[in-house]
Amino acid sequence: MFSSRILFLTVSCLFLFCEPNLYAGDNPDITVGLSHDKMTQGYYLTLVDTLALDEDSLSTLKQNSDELDATRLRATLEWNRISDGGNSFRIDNSFTGSHEDIRNTLGLRYKYRSLRFSNVLDTRAVLDTDSSGRNGYISNVTEARLKPELSDGLFLVARDVFEVLRYDGTGEFIYDYNYNKFTVGFERQFGWTDLFSLTYRNDTRNVPDSSRLDLTKHRFRLQFDWSPIAAINMRLNDELTRLLAEKEDNLDDSWENYLEIELYTILSQSWYATLRNQMEYIAYDTQDVVNFDYVYNITELKATRTVSDELQIFEKPSISVFWSQRSDYEQQDYVQSDIEYGFDLSV
């Protein structure tokens, strides 16, 4: 009953926003069929402390094999409505059912000018818990994107994704949550390829059964693509993240910065090269042997020769460096150099 109410509410709301001049395109595309799924897993690990076992006791980890053996009825429905102005409304639904479980996925997508809206509702009801060993759930993901042009080449970028997941039952690794990801910023386009964008993103996860799994992320991203001439392209991507895990003693709280710079150039009719540098810096509020401040940097140069339309050969030397930022963990530091040779063949 709960899932039916969600379906009705979502469909009703979307039809209220649809333009009256939308007209039906192709007739609904409906497919129906049968399939048989069989999966056998004869050996797997369970929640057992293997350190307490001797060499002759590994047989205790062997359990009854998990088996999926079901004939399923599958049905899909796709239907589109498109207007002369390019605005559209789309419904797609996928249904599978067997003696083990019933699953249905309903997708709704709506486009109006610079607005994109979508909603995906996924439900599963487990009928035979002994044979499937899985949980039923209701999952709903709603996404809205808005990208209006403020002036020539300047866009406002806004996006929000809200996800809700509810299981029939919860456990140590199975938990309900609400997850929201909101992004806002500006994007400036120059010509065909050049781009400059600056955005902020906020991630918030709420777990009703455990506040230790809650988290908040603040992300600032700078992206720059520039091609002064056809033979050269430069790209810069920098992302600064603040993680607040909301655990005691500020455990897992951190600052993280990821920087990538890439230069691509055409050297001749048959040669081109790519120089890439990636740097990652993480600083934790509380440090331990697992989470400690460090800097990681890798630089690589890839030179590629085009032998023919089907064959390319390349050489890629690289060097990577890892620096721990505290003397307590300097034994983790290293410098590594590599060289890779290869070819790409398409036939």
Helices and strands as residue ranges (DSSP letters): H 2-17, E 23-24, E 29-41, G 50-52, G 55-61, E 66-82, E 88-97, E 101-112, E 115-126, H 129-132, E 137-146, E 149-151, E 154-167, E 177-190, E 194-206, G 211-213, E 215-229, E 232-244, G 248-250, E 254-266, E 271-284, E 294-306, E 311-324, G 327-332, E 334-345
